């Protein structure tokens, strides 16, 4: 028999404990009847209308996303707003929405474990350990080792090949004029990670791969150290978690004997859709005269 939603939520809370979430975060059940049966689940990064439509099309009774729908609260779910429309469509078709955000980031395994696995890296520990974890496995980001050393540009190409394709691709911050040693150790953080530059420097890694690197923090990080920075698209660094999470729920369903099927959305919901490569002109700063 399929489980009811409350049974599935209990399993999800065990995988990604709500207590691990940041105080500002909005995780857990957004809409749905706890007593409704669940036989099909769809995993995705973003709770946007395209994903809600996919959940309805595939016959899912539960949509699990990494990003919250309402992060800062709301006073309306009116259908003339895009978020309200998502809620209306999900409820109309008996699809529940559940969010696992920063609690999934800190969990063991978490978002950054999935990112490391997608890159073929060996995790040696968390970048920012959770002080409440005696095993020392939970926390933000992961410190990883490569099976063989790679040059910075080679590692960037490797990341581009292993992560889902996006318009952004992979950006690399390194000094091409200076001799660069091989990359043997890498810190990774799924999602926006420039707040963890200090931890990456303290870890003594050769490179740091994350997303949404901003100009000033990245510039300052390069001035402080020779750390190679690898910037990927936010969506691309978190999508591998969907496959990991689906496999975790599959294992729970098998243990309980639940008739439950999981699916992972392949739809790219990264907001950036086109990249126009820069073209050097006579008026471009730094261009040859």
N, C-alpha and C positions, 0 to 999 in steps of 0.2 A: 504494500500500500504506500502511496506517496505520503510524505510528512505534511503536517500543517505548518503554516508560516512561523508560528512561535517556536516550533521545534528547530526549524532551520536557523532562526535568529539566535537561539541558544548556542547552536554549533558555531555560528559566525562570531559570536561574542567570545567564545573560547579560543578561536583562532586569532582574533584581533581584539583583545580586551578593551572595552571602552575607557578604562582607567588610563590607558597609555596615550589617549588623545590629548592634544593641547587644550588648555582651558577655553581658547577662542574658537575651537573647532565645532563643527556641526555634523555629528556622525549618527549612525543608527538608522532606525526606521523612519522614513519620511512620510510614506502613505502605504496603506495596505491593511487588510483584516487579519489579525493574528490567528484566527481560527480557520482561515481559508487553506485548502490543500495546495501544495506546490509540487509540480512534477517536472517543471522545466525552468531553468535559470539562465539568464544572460548576463555576462560580465562585460563591462566597458569602462573606459576612463572617465568620460564626460556624460552627464545626464542631460544631453541636449535633445532637441526634438527628433533629430534624425535617429538617435539611438532609441528613444521611446517608440518610434515607429517600427524600428527593427524588432524590439521586444514584442510588440503586438503582432507583427507579421510572423514571427517564429513561434507564436503561441506560448511565450513565457508567462508564468505567473509571478515571477520575481526578477527584477532588474537590480543588479549590484554594481555600483559605480565607485570609483576611487574619489572623484571630486564631488563635493556637496552640491546640491541644487540651491539651497538657501544657506549660505555661509554667514551672512550678517543679519538674518532674520527678515521678516516681511510683515506687512499689515494687510496683504491681499494675495489671493490666488486667482484673481480674475483671469478669465481666459483670453482677455485682450493683451496680456503680457506674455512673453515667450515662456517664462517659468510657470506661470499659471496655466498656460495651454498644456505644458508637459504634464502637470499634475492632473488636469481634467482628462486628458487622453488616457493616462495610466489608470486612473480610477474607473473611467468609463469601460475600460476593457479588462478590469480586474487584475491589473498588474501592480504589484507592490514595488516600492523603491527603497533600497537599503544602501547606506553609504559607509565605507570603511576608508578613512582618510589618514590623518596623522597617527591613528592607532595602528593602521597597517604599515605605516612607515617604520614604526618602532618595533614591530612584532618580530618574532623569530619563528619562521622566516618572514621577512618583510619585503617591502618594495625594492630596496637596494640589493637584497639577495637575488631577486629576480633579474634585476639589471645586470648584476655581476655574472649570473649564469648565462644571460643572453650574450654577453661579451666573451664568454669562455674564460672567466677569471676565477681564481681560487680565493674564497673569502677566508681571511685570517682573524677577523674580529670587527666589532663596530667602530665607526669613526668617532662617534660621541656616545660612549657607553651609557646605558640606563643604570643609575646607581642602585635601583631597587632590584636588579637582576643579579642574583648571586652567581649564576653561571657565566655572566659576562658576555652574553650573546645578543641581547636586545640593545636597541639604541638607534640613533640616526646615522645614516650612511654606513658604508662598509670599507674596510681596508682590505685590499686584494693583492695577490701576486700573479704575475704572468708565468705561463709555462716556459716561455723563452723570451729573452729581451727583444724589444722592438724600438726602433727609432721613433721620434715624435710623429713625423708625418706618416710613417708606416702604421703606427698605432691608431692615428686618426682615420686612416683608410680602413683599418680593421673594424673600427667602431661603425663606420659608415656602412660596411657590408653586413654587420651583425644586427644592427638596430633597424626597426621599421623605417621605411623610406618616408621622408618628409621634404617639403620645399626648402627648408633651412639646410638640411643635411648636417654636416659636422663642421664646426669652426675650431681652429687651433690657434692658441696664443703661445708663441715661442719665438725666440730670436734667431732668424735664419742666418744671420751673420756671425753668430757665436757658436762655438763647438758645443754640440748637444750630446750628452751621454745617453746611453740606452735606458729605456723605461723598463724597470723590473717590478716596481710596486705602484699601485694606483689606488687612490681613494675614489669611491663613487657615491653619488647621492641622487636618487631618483627625484625629479622635480626641481624646483628652484633651490639652488644650493650655495649661493655666494655668501650666505651668512656663516658658512662653515669653513671659510678660508683659514681662519686661525687654527682650527682643528686639523685641517689638511697639512698646514705647515708644521704643526707640532708632531704630527705622525711621521714626518720625514719621508713621505712618499715622493716618487719622481713625477707623478702626474695626478691631476684631479679632473674627473669627468662628471659633469652635472649639466643642469639646464638653466636658461634664463640669466646668464652672466651679464651683469650690467657694466657699463663702461668704467665708472670710477672704482668700484670694488675690484674689478679685474685688473685695471691699471695699477692700483696700489699693491695688489697681490704679486704682480710681476716685478714691481720695484723692490719688494721685500725679499724676494727669493727667486731662484731659478725654476720654480715650479711650473711645469708645463700645464696649461689649462686647455681642456677639451670641452667645448660647449655644444650640446645636442639639443634637439627640440624637446620641450617639456613633455609633450604627449609621448614621444618616442621613448623617453627614459622610464615612463611609468606603464606603458602598455604591456611589457613583459609580465608585470604583476598579475594581469588578468588571467594569463595562462597558468601561472603558479597558483593563484587563488582558486581557479576552477578545479585544478588537480587536487587541491586540499579538500574542497567540498566533495569531490568525487570519492575521496578516501573515507570521509565521514559517512557519506551515504552508503558505501559498501559495508562499513562496519555495522551500521544500523539496519541494513537490509532495506533501505528506502528505494522506492522506484522514482529515481530522480536523475534527470539528464542535465548536463551543463553545456553551455555554448559560450564561445568568446567572440565578441564582435571584431570583425576585421576592417570595419569602416574607419578611415582616418579622420579624426575630428580635431586634429591640430588646426588652429584658426588661420595659420599662414598657408596659403595655397600656391603662390607663385614666387619665384626668386628671379630677379633680373640681375645678372652678373654685372659688376662694375666695369666700366670701360674707361681706360686711361685716355685723357685728352690733354692738349697743350695747356689748358687752364686748370687741370687737376693739381692740387698741391703735391709736391714731391715728384711730379712727372718730369722726365728728362726734357731739357730745353732743345 
